Amino acid sequence: MAGIAANLEHVRNRIRRACVAAGRPADGVRMLAVSKTFDASAIRAAHAAGQRDFGENYQQEALAKQAQLADADLVWHFIGPIQSNKTRGIAQAFHWVHSVDRLKIAQRLSDQRPPQLAPLQVCVEVNVSGEASKSGCTPDQAAALCRAVAGLPRLRLRGLMAIPAPDADARAAFRRLRELFESIQDQGLTLDTLSAGMSDDLEAAIAEGSTIVRVGTAIFGRRETRA
Ligand SMILES: *Cc1c(COP(=O)(O)O)cnc(C)c1O
């Protein structure tokens, strides 16, 4: 657990250096600690070291950890693929969702967001590498989906998210995401968030304008199971 605080510091330094290299203010990039497969004690260790935003991929796993951490003031981001039978738990327990890739999911999240909570903060996930197997809408669908999200009462559109294919040129993929982001802004939609960059490619993402990096392995270590 002592390793988690040191790892966090190391990643914060990487982010600061990448911001300097890109000529961007260091506070322009927010970091999510991606805690999937790690237990509540790892999250507590990161929180004790000053980390507040956490990303989770699996609804059931996340809800169990959230129950154990109910006393802590954490911000929860859902970043995994969403099946429609999981939207209610996500709408009830998360502050952000980064992985909305179709209208049906957006509608369900809005319908199921409890009225006493603030609107759910939403990024539309875009498949910028064009693989058939990956989640995310196509770049061509992104503007229409953003417009639909912006029109739903219990959602607040924040921006775009992408995960480049492992074998892709990450910098080029992040550049395509940024260009899409700018073209959607030009169409009059308000977007302030580019959710891009993970442990291995956060520098390339920050160079292309990322405002949220999602970092797992570099903070918590290698995952033993699942993705
Ligand atoms: C697992 C995951 C991450 C973290 O990846 P690392 O390479 O461990 O930093 C980030 N984003 C998403 C969507 C993920 O599923």
The ligand as a Gaussian input file, in Angstrom:
#p B3LYP/6-31G(d) Opt

LIG

0 1
 C       -8.630000      -0.303000     -17.424000
 C       -8.920000       1.006000     -18.062000
 C       -8.066000       2.105000     -17.894000
 C       -6.752000       2.028000     -17.148000
 O       -5.801000       1.394000     -17.945000
 P       -4.247000       1.283000     -17.467000
 O       -3.547000       0.900000     -18.714000
 O       -4.210000       0.239000     -16.410000
 O       -3.850000       2.616000     -16.958000
 C       -8.443000       3.310000     -18.445000
 N       -9.596000       3.449000     -19.140000
 C      -10.441000       2.420000     -19.329000
 C      -11.691000       2.637000     -20.090000
 C      -10.130000       1.172000     -18.806000
 O      -10.966000       0.152000     -19.021000

